[in-house]
Amino acid sequence: MIGAAHAGWRGAVGGILEATLAAMVRLGADPSRVVAAVGPCIAQASYEVGADLHGTVLARDGADSRFFAAGARPGRWQFDLPGYCLSRLHAAGVAEAAWLGLDTLAEEARFFSHRRRTLTDGGPIGHQISAIVL
């Protein structure tokens, strides 16, 4: 069995990872035998966020403050999205999960990044696609 989910910060906070795992369990998967990978995504060093994201994450669980570091500007934080997703997967019962270590913002030659495009006032539009296979 194989599954895939896209989890930006809103989806991750909203439980898309747990919902995907629950759907797999309904089909017969054992969470303790699931191997999960967090694919290319924005890394903490690249992901400065504001009070809206910070507040939403902490409103769900104050202990998740560990996924934030001080930002370069006042009222900003660096959010560890891959670490947050891995933590949510482990809490849901996934025994083995890892991030591929690919930063979509920093690796411009490899990945399109909407955030990079927004921060640089334009540039080419792009899309990403992921595929999983057994």
C-alpha positions as CSV (number, residue, x, y, z in Angstrom):
1,M,0.0,0.0,0.0
2,I,1.2,3.5,-0.8
3,G,-0.2,7.0,0.0
4,A,0.7,10.6,-0.7
5,A,-0.4,13.9,0.8
6,H,0.5,17.5,0.2
7,A,0.9,19.4,3.5
8,G,1.8,23.0,3.5
9,W,1.5,24.6,6.9
10,R,-2.3,24.9,6.9
11,G,-2.7,21.3,5.8
12,A,-0.2,20.1,8.4
13,V,-1.9,22.0,11.2
14,G,-5.3,20.9,10.0
15,G,-4.4,17.2,10.2
16,I,-3.9,16.2,6.6
17,L,-1.0,13.9,7.5
18,E,-3.1,12.1,10.2
19,A,-6.1,11.9,7.8
20,T,-4.0,10.3,5.2
21,L,-2.6,7.8,7.6
22,A,-6.2,7.1,8.9
23,A,-7.4,6.4,5.4
24,M,-4.5,4.0,4.9
25,V,-5.3,2.2,8.2
26,R,-9.0,1.8,7.0
27,L,-7.5,0.0,4.0
28,G,-5.4,-2.3,6.2
29,A,-2.2,-0.4,6.9
30,D,-0.4,-0.8,10.2
31,P,1.0,2.7,11.2
32,S,3.9,1.1,12.9
33,R,5.0,-0.4,9.6
34,V,4.5,2.8,7.5
35,V,7.6,4.4,6.2
36,A,7.1,8.1,5.5
37,A,9.2,10.7,3.7
38,V,8.8,14.4,3.7
39,G,9.7,15.5,0.2
40,P,11.1,18.7,-1.1
41,C,9.7,21.7,0.8
42,I,10.8,24.9,2.3
43,A,13.4,24.6,5.1
44,Q,13.4,26.4,8.4
45,A,16.3,28.7,7.3
46,S,14.3,29.8,4.3
47,Y,10.9,30.1,5.9
48,E,10.3,33.3,7.8
49,V,6.7,33.6,8.9
50,G,4.5,36.1,10.6
51,A,2.2,36.1,13.6
52,D,-0.7,34.4,11.8
53,L,1.1,31.2,11.2
54,H,2.9,31.3,14.5
55,G,-0.3,31.9,16.4
56,T,-2.3,29.2,14.5
57,V,0.4,26.5,15.2
58,L,0.7,27.4,18.9
59,A,-3.1,27.6,19.3
60,R,-3.2,23.9,18.4
61,D,-0.4,22.9,20.7
62,G,1.8,25.3,22.7
63,A,4.6,22.7,22.8
64,D,5.0,23.2,19.0
65,S,6.9,26.4,19.9
66,R,10.0,24.1,19.4
67,F,9.5,24.4,15.6
68,F,10.1,28.2,15.6
69,A,13.4,30.1,15.8
70,A,13.7,33.9,16.0
71,G,13.3,35.6,12.7
72,A,15.6,38.2,11.2
73,R,12.9,40.9,11.8
74,P,10.8,41.7,14.9
75,G,7.5,39.8,15.0
76,R,8.9,37.1,12.7
77,W,9.9,33.5,13.2
78,Q,11.7,30.8,11.1
79,F,9.3,27.8,11.0
80,D,10.6,24.3,10.7
81,L,7.8,22.8,8.4
82,P,9.6,19.5,7.7
83,G,10.3,19.0,11.4
84,Y,6.8,19.8,12.3
85,C,5.4,17.3,9.7
86,L,7.8,14.6,11.0
87,S,6.7,15.2,14.6
88,R,3.0,15.0,13.6
89,L,3.7,11.7,11.7
90,H,5.6,10.2,14.7
91,A,2.8,11.3,17.1
92,A,0.3,9.5,14.8
93,G,2.2,6.2,15.1
94,V,4.5,6.2,12.2
95,A,7.7,4.7,13.4
96,E,10.0,5.6,10.5
97,A,9.9,9.0,8.9
98,A,12.5,11.3,7.4
99,W,12.9,14.6,5.5
100,L,14.7,14.4,2.2
101,G,16.6,17.6,3.1
102,L,15.6,19.4,-0.1
103,D,14.8,23.1,0.3
104,T,12.5,24.3,-2.5
105,L,13.3,28.0,-1.8
106,A,17.1,27.7,-1.6
107,E,17.5,25.3,-4.5
108,E,16.3,27.6,-7.3
109,A,17.9,25.5,-10.1
110,R,16.0,22.4,-9.0
111,F,12.6,23.7,-7.7
112,F,10.0,26.3,-8.5
113,S,9.0,28.2,-5.3
114,H,5.9,30.4,-5.1
115,R,7.4,32.0,-2.1
116,R,10.7,32.8,-4.0
117,R,8.6,34.2,-6.8
118,T,6.7,36.4,-4.4
119,L,9.8,37.6,-2.6
120,T,11.5,38.6,-5.8
121,D,8.5,40.4,-7.2
122,G,7.7,38.1,-10.1
123,G,9.5,35.8,-12.3
124,P,8.3,32.8,-14.2
125,I,5.2,30.9,-12.9
126,G,5.9,27.3,-12.3
127,H,4.5,24.1,-10.8
128,Q,5.8,21.0,-9.1
129,I,4.7,17.4,-9.4
130,S,5.5,14.5,-7.2
131,A,5.1,10.8,-8.0
132,I,5.2,7.8,-5.7
133,V,5.4,4.2,-6.9
134,L,5.6,0.8,-5.3
